[in-house]
């Protein structure tokens, strides 16, 4: 192992560029506002509601596990609305990239190589870094767990017990805690058990138990199973869509991830790391969004391999570095002062939809349903979809796909909000039982035509 590099100026410049890119390009995506909506309900009621209170579809049996994540998103929403959510994403991305940089430095990667790999990781998984989703918690905690595990792999110590509170915290924030438990188990079973079997078994058992240290307690297991067995996961739709060469971001991921994989393999990986990489490749092929875990896992060894074989350290003068630092600084300033761009229906359209619905649940797609829920409106169904029955999940996904099987949802709908140009809007345009009532740049409202017209 090479000694730790003395300079890391380029590495920190790359971290700053990633943070600046997040600030400039950030947007609030689906799977974000529902946490704030639930968090607001918990705060106003002083208790955790049964099921999903803003949805008409039955969900009373749902075990609400990520309550802490919901409260954090509510706080961010209260502080600054969408700006608050974007600020949360910026902090998470900055911390995650910093943890990756520290992991590279601890492994002995050279400065220029670390900076290069950080930028490649950012661009390869750019949606995960710039789109606000519930996953922002896991960005930080996955990198923290990885830093701890690799430190323990180099020099075993009692710090391995830090995995237990880390998993417990993670379980209360986001369901990707299962990914963190998986890499911890790989290290403990494959490597640590050979040196300290009692410690390895004890820590693993405690980590598994910490998954249930949530408000749902023993019912937490049902939550995790519900996520993994959801209709979207089974069908490979939405954020569960498999990796494909037909999506630009997926192609970019493939082009950048392959050389990083080669460099990582040439750096001298341990057995538990090889097992994790193989598992992450399989998970990424199954659902493209899992690529972020693969990239973060191979970042440090890839940087070490790149610096050792191809890219020596570069000498950069303080003046040149200062000039380059203006770029991420400008990105950060522009990102902070710009008005968050509209995603989904605007406030006017959402208010009109509520008026036209006349107290009945609004049928809305994806991000529009979450925004309406955050407004305090009642929708038919919205994220988290796994909170609802498989039948209702199936009907909703069929409707989003504009399949005739999903038309059953329209029979009881008075007002429908859809994204402009989407499959549901195209189908509603052809449906004579509905007419368009209002629209803006992003969304349109359709209302049922009275039978006497």
Residue pairs with C-beta under 8 A, 6 or more apart in sequence:
1 107
1 108
2 108
2 304
2 308
3 108
4 105
4 106
4 108
5 105
5 108
5 109
5 110
5 111
5 313
7 111
7 313
8 101
8 105
8 111
8 114
9 111
9 316
9 321
10 111
10 112
10 114
10 115
10 314
10 316
10 321
11 101
11 104
11 105
11 111
11 114
11 115
11 118
12 101
13 115
13 321
13 324
13 325
13 328
14 97
14 101
14 114
14 115
14 116
14 118
14 119
14 122
15 94
15 97
15 98
15 101
15 118
16 325
16 328
16 329
17 119
17 122
17 327
17 328
17 331
18 93
18 94
18 97
18 118
18 119
18 122
18 129
19 90
19 93
19 94
19 97
19 328
19 331
19 332
20 327
20 328
20 329
20 330
20 331
20 332
20 335
21 122
21 126
21 129
21 130
21 328
21 331
22 89
22 90
22 93
22 94
22 129
22 130
22 335
23 86
23 90
23 331
23 332
23 334
23 335
23 336
24 331
24 332
24 334
24 335
24 338
25 126
25 130
25 335
26 86
26 89
26 90
26 130
26 131
26 132
26 335
27 86
27 130
27 131
27 132
27 340
27 341
27 343
28 82
28 85
28 86
28 131
28 132
28 340
28 343
28 367
29 131
29 132
29 133
29 343
29 367
30 133
30 238
30 239
30 366
30 367
30 370
30 383
31 133
31 134
31 135
31 239
31 370
31 383
31 384
32 73
32 85
32 132
32 133
32 134
32 370
33 73
33 77
33 85
33 367
33 370
33 371
33 373
33 374
34 370
34 373
34 374
34 382
34 383
34 384
35 66
35 69
35 70
35 72
35 73
35 74
35 134
36 70
36 73
36 74
36 76
36 77
36 85
36 374
37 54
37 370
37 373
37 374
38 49
38 52
38 53
38 64
38 70
38 74
39 70
39 71
39 72
39 73
39 74
39 75
39 77
40 74
40 77
40 374
41 49
41 53
41 54
42 48
42 49
42 67
42 70
42 71
42 74
43 71
43 74
48 64
48 67
48 215
49 64
50 60
51 58
51 59
51 60
51 61
51 62
51 387
52 59
52 62
52 382
52 384
52 387
52 388
54 372
54 373
54 376
54 377
54 378
54 379
54 382
55 361
55 373
55 378
55 379
55 380
55 381
55 382
55 387
55 388
56 361
56 378
56 379
56 380
56 381
57 380
57 381
57 388
57 389
57 392
58 388
58 389
58 392
59 387
59 388
62 223
62 226
62 384
62 386
62 387
62 388
63 216
63 219
63 220
63 222
63 223
63 226
64 70
64 215
64 216
64 223
65 171
65 172
65 175
65 214
65 215
65 216
65 220
65 223
65 224
66 134
66 172
66 173
66 174
66 175
66 214
67 172
67 214
67 215
68 169
68 172
68 173
69 134
69 137
69 172
69 173
69 174
72 88
72 137
72 173
73 85
73 88
73 134
75 84
76 84
76 85
76 87
76 88
77 84
77 85
77 374
78 84
79 87
80 87
81 340
82 340
83 340
85 132
86 132
86 335
86 340
88 132
88 136
89 130
89 131
89 132
89 136
90 335
92 136
92 137
92 139
92 140
93 129
93 136
93 139
95 139
95 140
95 143
96 139
96 140
96 142
96 143
96 296
97 118
97 122
99 140
99 143
99 144
99 146
99 147
100 118
100 121
100 143
100 296
100 299
100 300
101 114
101 118
102 147
103 143
103 146
103 147
103 150
103 299
103 300
104 113
104 114
104 117
104 118
104 299
104 300
104 303
104 304
105 114
106 147
106 150
106 151
106 154
106 300
107 150
107 300
107 301
107 303
107 304
108 304
109 117
109 300
109 303
109 304
109 306
109 307
110 303
110 306
110 307
110 308
110 311
110 312
110 313
111 313
111 314
112 307
112 311
112 312
112 313
112 314
113 303
113 304
113 306
113 307
113 310
113 311
114 303
114 307
116 303
116 306
116 311
117 260
117 263
117 299
117 302
117 303
117 306
118 299
118 303
120 256
120 259
120 260
121 260
121 295
121 296
121 299
122 129
123 252
123 256
124 252
124 253
124 256
124 257
124 260
124 291
124 295
125 253
125 291
125 292
125 295
126 249
126 252
127 249
127 289
128 135
128 139
128 289
128 291
128 292
129 139
133 239
134 174
135 174
135 176
135 289
135 292
137 170
137 173
137 174
138 170
138 173
138 174
138 176
138 177
138 179
138 180
139 292
139 296
141 166
141 169
141 170
141 173
141 174
141 177
141 180
142 176
142 179
142 180
142 293
142 296
143 296
144 166
145 163
145 166
145 170
145 180
145 183
145 184
146 183
146 296
146 297
146 300
148 159
148 160
148 162
148 163
148 166
149 163
149 183
149 184
149 187
150 300
151 159
152 159
152 160
152 187
152 192
153 187
153 191
153 270
153 272
156 192
156 195
156 196
160 188
160 192
160 199
160 203
161 203
161 206
163 184
163 203
163 207
164 203
164 206
164 207
164 210
165 210
166 180
167 177
167 180
167 181
167 184
167 207
167 210
167 211
168 210
168 211
168 213
170 176
170 177
170 180
171 177
171 210
171 211
171 212
171 213
171 214
171 220
172 213
172 214
172 215
175 223
175 224
175 227
176 293
177 211
178 224
178 228
179 290
179 293
181 207
181 208
181 211
182 276
182 279
183 276
183 297
184 203
184 204
184 207
185 204
185 207
186 272
186 275
186 276
186 279
187 272
188 200
188 201
188 203
188 204
189 200
189 204
189 272
190 271
190 272
190 275
191 270
191 271
191 272
192 199
192 200
192 203
193 200
193 201
211 220
211 221
211 224
212 218
212 220
212 221
214 220
216 222
216 223
223 386
226 386
226 387
227 233
227 386
229 386
230 240
230 385
230 386
230 393
231 237
231 385
231 390
231 393
231 394
231 397
232 238
232 239
232 240
232 385
232 386
232 393
232 397
233 240
233 287
235 397
236 242
236 286
236 287
237 397
237 400
237 401
238 366
238 397
239 287
239 289
240 287
240 289
241 287
241 288
241 289
242 285
242 286
242 287
242 288
243 250
243 253
243 254
243 284
243 285
243 287
243 288
243 291
244 250
244 288
245 251
245 254
247 288
250 288
253 288
253 291
253 295
257 291
257 294
257 295
260 295
260 298
260 299
260 302
261 277
261 298
261 302
263 298
263 301
263 302
263 303
263 305
263 306
263 309
264 277
264 298
264 301
264 302
264 305
265 305
266 305
266 309
267 301
267 302
267 304
267 305
267 308
268 301
269 277
269 301
273 297
273 301
276 297
277 294
277 297
277 298
280 290
280 293
280 294
280 297
281 294
283 290
283 293
283 294
284 290
284 291
284 293
284 294
307 313
342 440
342 441
342 442
343 367
343 442
344 366
344 367
344 368
344 370
344 371
344 419
344 442
344 443
345 353
345 364
345 368
345 371
345 372
345 417
345 440
345 442
345 443
345 445
346 440
346 441
346 442
346 443
348 438
348 440
349 417
349 438
349 439
349 440
349 443
349 444
349 445
350 368
350 371
350 372
350 375
350 377
350 417
352 437
352 438
352 445
353 362
353 364
353 372
353 377
353 415
353 417
353 438
353 445
354 362
354 372
354 375
354 377
354 415
356 414
356 415
356 437
356 445
356 447
357 377
357 414
357 415
358 414
360 413
360 414
360 415
361 378
361 379
361 380
362 369
362 372
362 377
362 378
362 379
362 380
362 413
362 415
362 416
362 417
363 379
363 380
363 399
363 409
363 410
363 413
363 415
363 416
363 417
364 372
364 379
364 380
364 382
364 416
364 417
364 418
365 400
365 417
365 418
365 419
365 422
365 424
366 383
366 400
366 419
367 419
368 417
368 418
368 419
368 443
369 379
369 380
369 381
369 382
369 383
369 417
370 382
370 383
372 379
372 382
372 417
373 379
373 382
380 396
380 409
380 413
381 388
381 392
381 393
381 396
385 393
385 396
385 397
386 393
388 396
395 405
395 406
395 408
395 409
396 406
396 409
397 406
398 405
398 406
399 406
399 407
399 409
399 410
399 424
400 406
400 423
400 424
401 423
402 423
402 424
402 426
402 427
410 416
410 431
410 433
410 434
413 448
414 447
414 448
415 437
415 445
415 446
415 447
416 424
416 428
416 434
416 445
416 446
416 447
417 443
417 444
417 445
418 424
418 425
418 428
418 443
418 444
418 446
419 425
419 442
419 443
420 439
420 441
420 442
420 443
420 444
425 444
425 446
428 434
428 436
428 446
429 436
432 449
433 448
433 449
434 446
434 447
434 448
434 449
435 446
435 447
435 449
436 444
436 445
436 446
437 445
437 446
437 447
438 444
438 445
439 445
